[in-house]
Amino acid sequence: MRQRRTFAAVAVSVLTASLAGASVLTPPTLPLIVRNPYLNTHLSNARDAPWSKWPIFWTGEEIGFSILASVGESATLYPLLGRAHDSLEDDDGYTIEEPSYLGANFDASTTNLTYHIPNPNHGSDLELILSFLSPITPSSTLRQSLPAAYVTVYVEGSFDVNVYIDVNGQWVSGNREPALEWDLKKNTDNEDKELKTWVIKKRDQQLFTEVNDRSEWGALHVTAPSDVHHDVDSSQMVRRKFARSGTLSDGPTRYFWGVSQREEPPVFAFSKSFRLSSSDQDSEAVDQRKRDSVLFTIAHIQEPIAQYASARGLTYMRPLWQSWFSSDEAMLSWHYHDFKHANKLAQNYTDQVGHDAYQSGGENYRDIIFLSARQSIGGTSFVGTPDSPLLFLKEISSNGNSQTIDVIFPAFPFFLYTNPRWLAYLLEPLIEHMLSGQYPRKSAMHDLGTHFPNLTGHADGNDEYMPVEECGDILIMGLALVNSLDYGAGQNAPSIWSSLGRNSITEQQLSQNPFALAVEDDGEVHGLDDSWGGTADSKGLRQAQRWVGRSYEVWKQWTEYLIEYTLEPENQLSTDDFAGWLALQTNLALKGIIGIKAMSELSEVIGNDKDAKYYRNISEVYIKKWEKFGMSRDGSHAKLAYDWYGSWTTLYSLYADAILCFHPSTDFSNTSAASRHPHDDPDHSIQAPLRSYPPSPKLPHSRPSITSNFIPSHIYTRQSSWYWAVHQTYGLPLDSRHLYTKSDWEFEAAAVASPSVRALITAKIAKWLNETSTDRPFTDLYETEGDGGWPGPHFFNRPVVGAHFASLALERACQGRNREVFAGMNWGSEEMTRQEAEWAVLREEMEVLTKGQQDEEAREEVEGDFVEVEKIEL
């Protein structure tokens, strides 16, 4: 049986749509080409003109990537991206002018930069859009596995224009010294459209080696249609040819060159001429506008991708995409000609996530989600085969570890919402490695290797010491993954794309790998995934039972560790390791206790009622003790550590309780009158129980429904009230020790807080994005006061921003019941609407202005925001 697929069509031209859905935030950088740790390029100065600086690799180092336009009639050159014009001077053959830059728009997969170029005949300007598409395609793992992205130049106008694009050797090495090799290859795999591709690589490949976080093996492939012109030479020579003539000379194509052997390194360039002018001399016809475009693709191909200490030993892992393509050329050709389908699938994802995010948190939250999406998956690479697919992750910027559990953990809301099978592919390498006995400790490991791409394990057990953290994290994610398989109707799936495709599975398939990937067609589009879980044919339940059953011994091992060590954690690190070692951490203890509770549910999956009862009982005893140990004496908030009186912490581990469906009710009856607090009820009267959401119908062989709350509701409401009290200019500090924060934990805390607190935190983070002094891709660690800069450690471009999807994942979890559970929570009589909370943030800004701390122009801007708030539709 096949679930019918429906995808939103792109009905509006890009030239029109680019301005219609304008982005409201102005972050310091924007993603351009983001596919994996080594194909990861960004616009470095997104608040300024794109030609004011070079694009950057995610580390902040400049990378050679430039785009120019020239108008022959006026002999004028216009820089569009990068500092290519630094190689040029006003010459007797041309002049250099800046175009009008209309700004950037971005969504989950695309960044568009829009320009106007003046008409040399004094007619209407030409509109030019540079569109960078790194498609997120949750319905097609095949497409997501391709290490390639699209760059499209769209033009609309009434006069001719020429466009130039080039790259240099910085894409294939972090070292400027090594010699390069290149070739221009003609690709005739598609009979209808021949292609040409620059292939650039280091002459001496260094397998599994990085320099400045860039790979020293693999090749860059830049592909264009065969009717464009090409050239290679020093940057000055090639760019001058284009500036003078508006085209390139189709020069030599095969050579090698030491990057440092000349003052100017070589560039690899294409140029395209657009004939938009009319031959008719009629004045109206002369200004008649025409549209055209040219498509380029940029790919970084490595084979192998990594080495991995699997159960069978150290293994060189090939890219997953090689299972479907016989050669690099075949993949590049298919990818190029698949643009229409890739764009359509990516647009479907953008439309859905944009809608969901706007409904959940407004346009600020929508833009934050758009900005976070490509980064969430941009640190990963798909490897293996469809029978055994894996997803490797690099802990970008913080230390380069491989497959770090406490980095996957904050990222996992993105994967739950987008495609849970990708979360399975992230967890599987860790489970296989530890199940094979290669890790000596009883706790779960911190990571699979000190530095990516060497996933060689820690046979000596000397990985970073945060045992309670890693055990709690992987147990919580394990149950979240199991839960994602259990849904009835497709609209109740944790990811709406989960139910698409074939929804049956054979016993043979289950015995080989319950999470094997089947690729299918829908009659029009090739390379679509089969369904993920579901109740049809009991597919989800059977997959879960097989997956948990074959690794049950390590799940038990990690749980037994937590039973011994989580209630009163010894001095150790948590995921916030930059904050240092600390004993008796309240948030860490709660995470471990929820992990034990999760194990009771995993035991239920395979029908082990004895273990399930045992772990459930322990977790219920522990959570009562935790509340006594971890909450402040007045009961208003959680302490940083049990023995840190007067402290407080962002209790982001509450999110795990909610996402695992351990909080199915808004019933306050499990809270005694003696333990109540004024924050629960301002009138100090006993709150009558609110309506409980009825449990889902029980399916044959399914787990019993959870009908009572594991963590009492008053913990949620009190923490929510506390967050409002302690927030700062740019958000909610991590804890009482410092004013810095982590955006991932802010969004997880916000997801389980009141609507007004969620709106407050979202607005504060949006304000920070617009004003922060950081100049790298989205940092998750920043100061909530001052200029919103880094507190010391420089974290940026990390996959942990997947936690920004916390509200979206939560609203779809538990068959969608969480929406009503948290909407029906008694947050107190002082609770505001989202609109009122946004007004409160703006009032804070107005108070600053009245104290003379801003100039008159800023005052007018904020007052204008008041007018916009009134227009918000709730």
Secondary structure, DSSP 8 states (H G I E B T S, - for coil): -EE--------S-HHHHHHHT------S-EEEEESSSSSEEEES-TTS-TTSS--EETTS-B--EEEEEEETTTTEEEEEESSGGGG---BTTBEE---EEEEEEE-SSEEEEEEEE--TTSS--EEEEEEEE----TT-HHHHH--EEEEEEEEEESS-EEEEEEEEGGGS-S-SSSEEEEEEEEE-SSSS--EEEEEEEESS--TT-EETTEESSSEEEEEEETTSEEEEEEHHHHHHHHHHHSS-------EEEETTSSSS-EEEEEEEEE----S--SHHHHT--EEEEEEEEEEEE-SS-EEEEETTEEEEE-BGGGGT-SSHHHHHHHHHHTHHHHHHHHHHHHHHHHHHHHHHHHHHHHHHHHHHHHHHHTTEEEEEETTEEEEEEB-TTTT--BS-HHHHHHHHHHHHHH-HHHHHHHHHHHHHHHHTT-S-SSS--S-SBSBTTEE---TT--S-S-HHHHHHHHHHHHHHHHHHT--SSGGGSSSTTTT-EE----HHHHHH-TT---EE--SS--SEE-----SGGGHHHHHHHHHHHHTHHHHHHHHHHHHHHSSS--SB--S-GGG--BSSBHHHHHHHHHHHHHHHHHHHHTT-HHHHHHHHHHHHHHHHHHHHHHB-TTSSSB-SBTT-TT--B--TTHHHHHHTT---B---TTS-GGG--TTT-TT--------B-------TT------S-SS-HHHHHHHHHHHHHH-BTTB--SBTT-SEEEHHHHHHHHHTS-HHHHHHHHHHHHHHHHH----SS--SEEESSTT----SS---S-GGGGGGGHHHHHHHSGGGTHHHHHHSS---TT---HHHHHHHHHHHHHHHHHTT-S-HHHHHHHHHHHHHHHT---
